[in-house]
Amino acid sequence: MPNNLLVSIVTPVRNDRKYIARCIQSVLLQEYPHIEHVIVDGASTDGTLDIISNYSKKFPQRIRFISEPDNGGADAWNKGLKKRTVIQKI
């Protein structure tokens, strides 16, 4: 198995500023270098989005996010799957 496969981590979140930085840092600290973190924010109003945005600016190749109302965790997770990078063999 190739050792350069991209791993996508999808994190649904809403109004979770207390924990989101720790979550993002945990992903960034993983030893495997080919990881993207897709964060789906359900229109947070508590400052969560500011934290996500700041990390995304610092690590634009590793962190991507969307923020919009959703219909719960499963809906957010499905949005994240659509947002991830898909690499196909030609």
MMTF fields as JSON, N, C-alpha, C and O atoms, coordinates in Angstrom:
{
  "mmtfVersion": "1.0.0",
  "mmtfProducer": "UNKNOWN",
  "numBonds": 359,
  "numAtoms": 360,
  "numGroups": 90,
  "numChains": 1,
  "numModels": 1,
  "chainsPerModel": [1],
  "groupsPerChain": [90],
  "chainIdList": ["A"],
  "bondAtomList": [4, 2, 8, 6, 12, 10, 16, 14, 20, 18, 24, 22, 28, 26, 32, 30, 36, 34, 40, 38, 44, 42, 48, 46, 52, 50, 56, 54, 60, 58, 64, 62, 68, 66, 72, 70, 76, 74, 80, 78, 84, 82, 88, 86, 92, 90, 96, 94, 100, 98, 104, 102, 108, 106, 112, 110, 116, 114, 120, 118, 124, 122, 128, 126, 132, 130, 136, 134, 140, 138, 144, 142, 148, 146, 152, 150, 156, 154, 160, 158, 164, 162, 168, 166, 172, 170, 176, 174, 180, 178, 184, 182, 188, 186, 192, 190, 196, 194, 200, 198, 204, 202, 208, 206, 212, 210, 216, 214, 220, 218, 224, 222, 228, 226, 232, 230, 236, 234, 240, 238, 244, 242, 248, 246, 252, 250, 256, 254, 260, 258, 264, 262, 268, 266, 272, 270, 276, 274, 280, 278, 284, 282, 288, 286, 292, 290, 296, 294, 300, 298, 304, 302, 308, 306, 312, 310, 316, 314, 320, 318, 324, 322, 328, 326, 332, 330, 336, 334, 340, 338, 344, 342, 348, 346, 352, 350, 356, 354],
  "bondOrderList": [1, 1, 1, 1, 1, 1, 1, 1, 1, 1, 1, 1, 1, 1, 1, 1, 1, 1, 1, 1, 1, 1, 1, 1, 1, 1, 1, 1, 1, 1, 1, 1, 1, 1, 1, 1, 1, 1, 1, 1, 1, 1, 1, 1, 1, 1, 1, 1, 1, 1, 1, 1, 1, 1, 1, 1, 1, 1, 1, 1, 1, 1, 1, 1, 1, 1, 1, 1, 1, 1, 1, 1, 1, 1, 1, 1, 1, 1, 1, 1, 1, 1, 1, 1, 1, 1, 1, 1, 1],
  "groupList": [{"groupName": "MET", "atomNameList": ["N", "CA", "C", "O"], "elementList": ["N", "C", "C", "O"], "formalChargeList": [0, 0, 0, 0], "bondAtomList": [1, 0, 2, 1, 3, 2], "bondOrderList": [1, 1, 2], "singleLetterCode": "M", "chemCompType": "L-PEPTIDE LINKING"}, {"groupName": "PRO", "atomNameList": ["N", "CA", "C", "O"], "elementList": ["N", "C", "C", "O"], "formalChargeList": [0, 0, 0, 0], "bondAtomList": [1, 0, 2, 1, 3, 2], "bondOrderList": [1, 1, 2], "singleLetterCode": "P", "chemCompType": "L-PEPTIDE LINKING"}, {"groupName": "ASN", "atomNameList": ["N", "CA", "C", "O"], "elementList": ["N", "C", "C", "O"], "formalChargeList": [0, 0, 0, 0], "bondAtomList": [1, 0, 2, 1, 3, 2], "bondOrderList": [1, 1, 2], "singleLetterCode": "N", "chemCompType": "L-PEPTIDE LINKING"}, {"groupName": "LEU", "atomNameList": ["N", "CA", "C", "O"], "elementList": ["N", "C", "C", "O"], "formalChargeList": [0, 0, 0, 0], "bondAtomList": [1, 0, 2, 1, 3, 2], "bondOrderList": [1, 1, 2], "singleLetterCode": "L", "chemCompType": "L-PEPTIDE LINKING"}, {"groupName": "VAL", "atomNameList": ["N", "CA", "C", "O"], "elementList": ["N", "C", "C", "O"], "formalChargeList": [0, 0, 0, 0], "bondAtomList": [1, 0, 2, 1, 3, 2], "bondOrderList": [1, 1, 2], "singleLetterCode": "V", "chemCompType": "L-PEPTIDE LINKING"}, {"groupName": "SER", "atomNameList": ["N", "CA", "C", "O"], "elementList": ["N", "C", "C", "O"], "formalChargeList": [0, 0, 0, 0], "bondAtomList": [1, 0, 2, 1, 3, 2], "bondOrderList": [1, 1, 2], "singleLetterCode": "S", "chemCompType": "L-PEPTIDE LINKING"}, {"groupName": "ILE", "atomNameList": ["N", "CA", "C", "O"], "elementList": ["N", "C", "C", "O"], "formalChargeList": [0, 0, 0, 0], "bondAtomList": [1, 0, 2, 1, 3, 2], "bondOrderList": [1, 1, 2], "singleLetterCode": "I", "chemCompType": "L-PEPTIDE LINKING"}, {"groupName": "THR", "atomNameList": ["N", "CA", "C", "O"], "elementList": ["N", "C", "C", "O"], "formalChargeList": [0, 0, 0, 0], "bondAtomList": [1, 0, 2, 1, 3, 2], "bondOrderList": [1, 1, 2], "singleLetterCode": "T", "chemCompType": "L-PEPTIDE LINKING"}, {"groupName": "ARG", "atomNameList": ["N", "CA", "C", "O"], "elementList": ["N", "C", "C", "O"], "formalChargeList": [0, 0, 0, 0], "bondAtomList": [1, 0, 2, 1, 3, 2], "bondOrderList": [1, 1, 2], "singleLetterCode": "R", "chemCompType": "L-PEPTIDE LINKING"}, {"groupName": "ASP", "atomNameList": ["N", "CA", "C", "O"], "elementList": ["N", "C", "C", "O"], "formalChargeList": [0, 0, 0, 0], "bondAtomList": [1, 0, 2, 1, 3, 2], "bondOrderList": [1, 1, 2], "singleLetterCode": "D", "chemCompType": "L-PEPTIDE LINKING"}, {"groupName": "LYS", "atomNameList": ["N", "CA", "C", "O"], "elementList": ["N", "C", "C", "O"], "formalChargeList": [0, 0, 0, 0], "bondAtomList": [1, 0, 2, 1, 3, 2], "bondOrderList": [1, 1, 2], "singleLetterCode": "K", "chemCompType": "L-PEPTIDE LINKING"}, {"groupName": "TYR", "atomNameList": ["N", "CA", "C", "O"], "elementList": ["N", "C", "C", "O"], "formalChargeList": [0, 0, 0, 0], "bondAtomList": [1, 0, 2, 1, 3, 2], "bondOrderList": [1, 1, 2], "singleLetterCode": "Y", "chemCompType": "L-PEPTIDE LINKING"}, {"groupName": "ALA", "atomNameList": ["N", "CA", "C", "O"], "elementList": ["N", "C", "C", "O"], "formalChargeList": [0, 0, 0, 0], "bondAtomList": [1, 0, 2, 1, 3, 2], "bondOrderList": [1, 1, 2], "singleLetterCode": "A", "chemCompType": "L-PEPTIDE LINKING"}, {"groupName": "CYS", "atomNameList": ["N", "CA", "C", "O"], "elementList": ["N", "C", "C", "O"], "formalChargeList": [0, 0, 0, 0], "bondAtomList": [1, 0, 2, 1, 3, 2], "bondOrderList": [1, 1, 2], "singleLetterCode": "C", "chemCompType": "L-PEPTIDE LINKING"}, {"groupName": "GLN", "atomNameList": ["N", "CA", "C", "O"], "elementList": ["N", "C", "C", "O"], "formalChargeList": [0, 0, 0, 0], "bondAtomList": [1, 0, 2, 1, 3, 2], "bondOrderList": [1, 1, 2], "singleLetterCode": "Q", "chemCompType": "L-PEPTIDE LINKING"}, {"groupName": "GLU", "atomNameList": ["N", "CA", "C", "O"], "elementList": ["N", "C", "C", "O"], "formalChargeList": [0, 0, 0, 0], "bondAtomList": [1, 0, 2, 1, 3, 2], "bondOrderList": [1, 1, 2], "singleLetterCode": "E", "chemCompType": "L-PEPTIDE LINKING"}, {"groupName": "HIS", "atomNameList": ["N", "CA", "C", "O"], "elementList": ["N", "C", "C", "O"], "formalChargeList": [0, 0, 0, 0], "bondAtomList": [1, 0, 2, 1, 3, 2], "bondOrderList": [1, 1, 2], "singleLetterCode": "H", "chemCompType": "L-PEPTIDE LINKING"}, {"groupName": "GLY", "atomNameList": ["N", "CA", "C", "O"], "elementList": ["N", "C", "C", "O"], "formalChargeList": [0, 0, 0, 0], "bondAtomList": [1, 0, 2, 1, 3, 2], "bondOrderList": [1, 1, 2], "singleLetterCode": "G", "chemCompType": "PEPTIDE LINKING"}, {"groupName": "PHE", "atomNameList": ["N", "CA", "C", "O"], "elementList": ["N", "C", "C", "O"], "formalChargeList": [0, 0, 0, 0], "bondAtomList": [1, 0, 2, 1, 3, 2], "bondOrderList": [1, 1, 2], "singleLetterCode": "F", "chemCompType": "L-PEPTIDE LINKING"}, {"groupName": "TRP", "atomNameList": ["N", "CA", "C", "O"], "elementList": ["N", "C", "C", "O"], "formalChargeList": [0, 0, 0, 0], "bondAtomList": [1, 0, 2, 1, 3, 2], "bondOrderList": [1, 1, 2], "singleLetterCode": "W", "chemCompType": "L-PEPTIDE LINKING"}],
  "groupTypeList": [0, 1, 2, 2, 3, 3, 4, 5, 6, 4, 7, 1, 4, 8, 2, 9, 8, 10, 11, 6, 12, 8, 13, 6, 14, 5, 4, 3, 3, 14, 15, 11, 1, 16, 6, 15, 16, 4, 6, 4, 9, 17, 12, 5, 7, 9, 17, 7, 3, 9, 6, 6, 5, 2, 11, 5, 10, 10, 18, 1, 14, 8, 6, 8, 18, 6, 5, 15, 1, 9, 2, 17, 17, 12, 9, 12, 19, 2, 10, 17, 3, 10, 10, 8, 7, 4, 6, 14, 10, 6],
  "groupIdList": [1, 2, 3, 4, 5, 6, 7, 8, 9, 10, 11, 12, 13, 14, 15, 16, 17, 18, 19, 20, 21, 22, 23, 24, 25, 26, 27, 28, 29, 30, 31, 32, 33, 34, 35, 36, 37, 38, 39, 40, 41, 42, 43, 44, 45, 46, 47, 48, 49, 50, 51, 52, 53, 54, 55, 56, 57, 58, 59, 60, 61, 62, 63, 64, 65, 66, 67, 68, 69, 70, 71, 72, 73, 74, 75, 76, 77, 78, 79, 80, 81, 82, 83, 84, 85, 86, 87, 88, 89, 90],
  "secStructList": [7, 7, 6, 6, 7, 7, 3, 3, 3, 3, 3, 3, 3, 1, 1, 7, 2, 2, 2, 2, 2, 2, 2, 2, 2, 2, 2, 2, 6, 7, 1, 7, 1, 7, 3, 3, 3, 3, 3, 3, 3, 7, 7, 7, 1, 1, 1, 2, 2, 2, 2, 2, 2, 2, 2, 2, 2, 2, 7, 6, 6, 6, 3, 3, 3, 3, 3, 7, 7, 7, 1, 1, 2, 2, 2, 2, 2, 2, 2, 2, 2, 2, 2, 1, 7, 7, 7, 7, 7, 7],
  "xCoordList": [0.846, 0.0, 0.896, 1.849, 0.597, 1.403, 1.333, 0.316, 2.423, 2.438, 2.137, 2.45, 1.532, 1.203, -0.285, -0.672, -1.109, -2.547, -3.069, -2.636, -3.999, -4.588, -5.688, -6.572, -5.624, -6.645, -7.454, -6.888, -8.767, -9.653, -10.351, -10.986, -10.227, -10.928, -12.038, -11.774, -13.268, -14.429, -14.941, -15.224, -15.056, -15.513, -16.726, -16.588, -17.913, -19.073, -19.007, -18.638, -19.365, -19.276, -20.317, -20.683, -20.782, -21.672, -21.56, -21.782, -21.212, -21.084, -20.232, -20.682, -19.0, -18.108, -16.734, -15.716, -16.699, -15.424, -14.533, -13.314, -15.116, -14.329, -13.393, -12.329, -13.783, -13.022, -12.456, -11.592, -12.911, -12.523, -11.026, -10.441, -10.394, -8.945, -8.174, -7.236, -8.57, -7.905, -8.104, -7.191, -9.274, -9.56, -8.661, -8.045, -8.592, -7.776, -6.306, -5.611, -5.825, -4.427, -4.109, -3.021, -5.026, -4.827, -4.62, -3.751, -5.414, -5.263, -3.936, -3.231, -3.589, -2.342, -1.106, -0.07, -1.2, -0.055, 0.153, 1.118, -0.722, -0.56, 0.728, 1.075, 1.427, 2.698, 2.534, 3.415, 1.438, 1.22, 1.008, 0.127, 1.799, 1.771, 0.626, 0.351, -0.032, -1.037, -2.451, -3.223, -2.775, -4.084, -4.697, -4.044, -5.95, -6.698, -7.815, -8.385, -8.114, -9.173, -10.293, -10.114, -11.428, -12.606, -13.556, -14.054, -13.791, -14.648, -15.949, -15.945, -17.049, -18.37, -19.044, -19.463, -19.134, -19.707, -21.18, -21.536, -22.015, -23.459, -23.946, -24.933, -23.258, -23.637, -23.496, -24.436, -22.317, -22.05, -22.19, -21.969, -22.562, -22.72, -21.874, -22.021, -20.987, -20.237, -18.746, -17.986, -18.31, -16.892, -16.167, -14.99, -16.84, -16.23, -15.705, -14.591, -16.505, -16.131, -14.858, -14.046, -14.672, -13.452, -12.219, -11.189, -12.321, -11.202, -10.887, -9.725, -11.914, -11.72, -11.101, -10.159, -11.62, -11.122, -9.643, -8.875, -9.244, -7.845, -6.925, -5.861, -7.325, -6.522, -6.481, -5.441, -7.595, -7.646, -6.706, -6.093, -6.598, -5.67, -4.215, -3.374, -3.917, -2.552, -2.159, -0.994, -3.144, -2.882, -3.854, -4.657, -3.792, -4.79, -4.746, -5.751, -3.625, -3.532, -4.033, -4.261, -4.203, -4.584, -5.975, -6.596, -6.474, -7.768, -8.701, -8.377, -9.866, -10.92, -12.19, -12.382, -13.068, -14.302, -15.437, -15.229, -16.626, -17.827, -18.64, -18.548, -19.432, -20.296, -21.648, -21.788, -22.639, -24.012, -24.93, -24.501, -26.173, -27.112, -27.216, -27.108, -27.424, -27.606, -28.728, -29.342, -28.969, -30.037, -29.473, -29.977, -28.428, -27.852, -26.524, -26.026, -25.965, -24.639, -24.473, -23.463, -25.444, -25.328, -25.328, -24.564, -26.17, -26.202, -24.866, -24.332, -24.326, -23.038, -21.934, -21.082, -21.944, -20.913, -20.978, -19.943, -22.179, -22.33, -21.826, -21.222, -22.069, -21.53, -20.009, -19.369, -19.443, -17.99, -17.403, -16.337, -18.089, -17.617, -17.585, -16.685, -18.549, -18.575, -17.483, -17.042, -17.044, -16.037, -14.605, -13.69, -14.404, -13.045, -12.415, -13.103, -11.109, -10.358, -10.482, -10.234, -10.86, -10.962, -9.89, -9.855, -9.032, -7.961, -8.302, -8.526, -8.339, -8.675, -7.495, -6.738, -7.345, -6.32, -6.812, -7.992, -5.912, -6.258, -5.81, -6.003],
  "yCoordList": [-1.176, 0.0, 1.245, 1.319, 2.219, 3.438, 4.182, 4.141, 4.862, 5.577, 7.06, 7.854, 7.441, 8.848, 9.062, 10.068, 8.134, 8.277, 9.412, 9.584, 10.182, 11.279, 10.761, 10.02, 11.154, 10.816, 12.079, 13.134, 11.973, 13.104, 12.861, 11.825, 13.823, 13.762, 14.804, 15.989, 14.365, 15.254, 15.453, 14.489, 16.721, 17.047, 17.963, 19.129, 17.465, 18.342, 19.067, 18.472, 20.344, 21.118, 22.233, 22.745, 22.598, 23.762, 24.275, 23.541, 25.546, 26.188, 25.366, 24.976, 25.115, 24.269, 24.907, 24.219, 26.217, 26.926, 26.409, 26.567, 25.803, 25.296, 24.156, 23.978, 23.384, 22.191, 22.198, 21.377, 23.094, 22.988, 23.19, 22.504, 24.095, 24.295, 23.027, 22.644, 22.384, 21.139, 20.048, 19.268, 19.998, 19.027, 19.273, 18.345, 20.523, 20.869, 20.594, 20.036, 20.976, 20.74, 19.251, 18.844, 18.453, 17.015, 16.463, 15.62, 16.936, 16.489, 16.974, 16.21, 18.233, 18.782, 18.083, 18.037, 17.546, 16.894, 15.437, 14.807, 14.908, 13.522, 13.382, 14.28, 12.285, 12.079, 11.834, 12.186, 11.245, 10.998, 12.345, 13.105, 12.657, 14.0, 14.285, 15.45, 13.281, 13.484, 13.427, 12.517, 14.418, 14.493, 15.848, 16.882, 15.836, 17.079, 17.033, 15.977, 18.184, 18.271, 19.123, 20.312, 18.511, 19.201, 19.419, 18.467, 20.68, 21.015, 21.602, 22.545, 21.042, 21.496, 22.141, 21.463, 23.453, 24.216, 24.473, 24.953, 24.162, 24.329, 25.716, 25.856, 26.741, 28.141, 28.513, 29.006, 28.272, 28.596, 30.092, 30.923, 30.409, 31.803, 32.152, 33.234, 31.238, 31.435, 31.712, 31.686, 31.975, 32.213, 31.018, 31.121, 29.888, 28.693, 28.976, 28.583, 29.652, 29.929, 30.779, 30.568, 31.718, 32.536, 31.669, 31.867, 30.723, 29.826, 28.973, 28.834, 28.405, 27.569, 28.393, 27.948, 29.569, 30.438, 30.783, 30.777, 31.079, 31.392, 30.211, 30.388, 29.022, 27.838, 27.587, 27.209, 27.794, 27.582, 28.538, 28.16, 29.753, 30.724, 30.316, 30.512, 29.759, 29.327, 28.058, 27.867, 27.189, 25.886, 25.644, 24.713, 26.469, 26.364, 25.056, 24.664, 24.387, 23.115, 21.944, 20.852, 22.173, 21.079, 21.214, 20.215, 22.449, 22.66, 23.396, 24.462, 22.801, 23.438, 23.382, 22.478, 24.365, 24.365, 25.004, 25.756, 24.679, 25.361, 25.682, 24.996, 26.733, 27.101, 27.488, 28.476, 26.699, 26.955, 26.101, 25.082, 26.5, 25.672, 24.277, 24.112, 23.295, 21.932, 21.261, 21.857, 20.026, 19.267, 18.231, 17.111, 18.61, 17.715, 17.127, 17.406, 16.312, 15.751, 14.942, 15.077, 14.103, 13.273, 14.132, 13.87, 15.142, 16.053, 16.782, 16.908, 17.258, 17.948, 17.014, 17.412, 15.801, 14.84, 14.571, 14.499, 14.423, 14.207, 15.416, 15.25, 16.619, 17.818, 17.784, 18.152, 17.345, 17.249, 16.246, 16.477, 15.138, 14.146, 14.731, 14.419, 15.568, 16.208, 17.254, 17.525, 17.841, 18.904, 18.381, 19.114, 17.119, 16.598, 16.49, 16.5, 16.387, 16.215, 14.773, 13.856, 14.569, 13.216, 13.059, 13.798, 12.101, 11.829, 10.546, 9.503, 10.636, 9.467, 9.051, 9.891, 7.764, 7.255, 7.416, 7.217, 7.774, 7.917, 6.702, 6.616],
  "zCoordList": [0.0, 0.0, 0.0, 0.776, -0.861, -0.899, 0.427, 1.119, 0.776, 2.048, 1.888, 2.775, 0.767, 0.56, 0.296, -0.298, 0.728, 0.555, 1.424, 2.564, 0.878, 1.629, 2.543, 2.113, 3.788, 4.771, 5.041, 5.327, 4.951, 5.239, 6.566, 6.766, 7.466, 8.745, 8.69, 8.486, 8.871, 8.823, 10.241, 10.952, 10.645, 11.989, 11.918, 11.55, 12.261, 12.385, 13.734, 14.746, 13.739, 14.97, 14.957, 13.899, 16.138, 16.285, 17.719, 18.682, 17.831, 19.138, 20.099, 21.176, 19.688, 20.481, 20.64, 20.554, 20.87, 20.943, 22.059, 21.999, 23.064, 24.188, 23.761, 24.354, 22.735, 22.366, 20.948, 20.64, 20.077, 18.672, 18.455, 17.617, 19.171, 18.991, 19.354, 18.656, 20.438, 20.839, 19.786, 19.516, 19.206, 18.15, 16.938, 16.415, 16.499, 15.335, 15.612, 14.763, 16.785, 17.128, 17.153, 16.745, 17.617, 17.645, 16.233, 16.012, 15.291, 13.902, 13.333, 12.674, 13.581, 13.055, 13.62, 12.957, 14.816, 15.452, 15.04, 15.472, 14.227, 13.793, 12.984, 12.217, 13.144, 12.461, 10.967, 10.182, 10.573, 9.15, 8.454, 8.856, 7.415, 6.833, 5.864, 5.577, 5.364, 4.311, 4.882, 4.578, 5.714, 6.349, 6.052, 6.192, 5.643, 5.534, 6.569, 6.84, 7.136, 8.144, 7.559, 7.296, 7.363, 6.842, 8.02, 8.621, 8.33, 9.468, 8.946, 8.155, 9.39, 8.959, 10.167, 11.105, 10.12, 11.213, 10.934, 9.858, 11.877, 11.713, 12.09, 12.811, 11.605, 11.848, 13.324, 13.946, 13.864, 15.27, 15.538, 14.658, 16.774, 17.181, 18.401, 18.968, 18.809, 20.05, 19.845, 20.813, 18.619, 18.356, 17.782, 17.437, 17.672, 17.087, 15.687, 15.341, 14.896, 13.508, 13.421, 12.521, 14.322, 14.327, 14.555, 13.91, 15.46, 15.749, 14.527, 14.145, 13.918, 12.731, 11.608, 10.953, 11.39, 10.323, 10.518, 9.555, 11.743, 12.021, 11.721, 11.128, 12.122, 11.804, 10.304, 9.766, 9.632, 8.193, 7.453, 6.454, 7.934, 7.324, 7.551, 6.674, 8.704, 9.018, 8.273, 7.925, 8.03, 7.414, 6.256, 6.313, 5.208, 4.127, 3.343, 2.75, 3.328, 2.618, 3.454, 2.932, 4.742, 5.628, 6.218, 6.582, 6.316, 6.967, 6.026, 5.503, 5.825, 5.04, 5.853, 6.666, 5.627, 6.399, 5.615, 4.663, 6.046, 5.59, 6.835, 7.853, 6.732, 7.854, 7.31, 6.59, 7.662, 7.243, 8.102, 8.643, 8.232, 8.989, 8.375, 7.16, 9.215, 8.719, 9.504, 10.389, 9.155, 9.816, 10.781, 10.866, 11.505, 12.492, 12.054, 10.963, 12.926, 12.713, 11.446, 10.755, 11.128, 9.926, 8.663, 7.733, 8.627, 7.481, 7.358, 6.256, 8.465, 8.448, 7.973, 7.178, 8.447, 8.058, 6.553, 5.891, 6.017, 4.573, 3.776, 2.716, 4.278, 3.612, 3.617, 2.632, 4.717, 4.808, 3.841, 3.272, 3.651, 2.683, 1.278, 0.499, 0.951, -0.361, -0.513, -1.63, 0.581, 0.565, 0.519, 0.144, 0.899, 0.984, -0.4, -1.421, -0.406, -1.642, -2.082, -1.299, -3.316, -3.853, -4.917, -5.9, -4.708, -5.654, -6.386, -5.773, -7.685, -8.485, -9.337, -9.823, -9.512, -10.431, -11.851, -12.139, -12.725, -14.156, -14.903, -16.116]
}
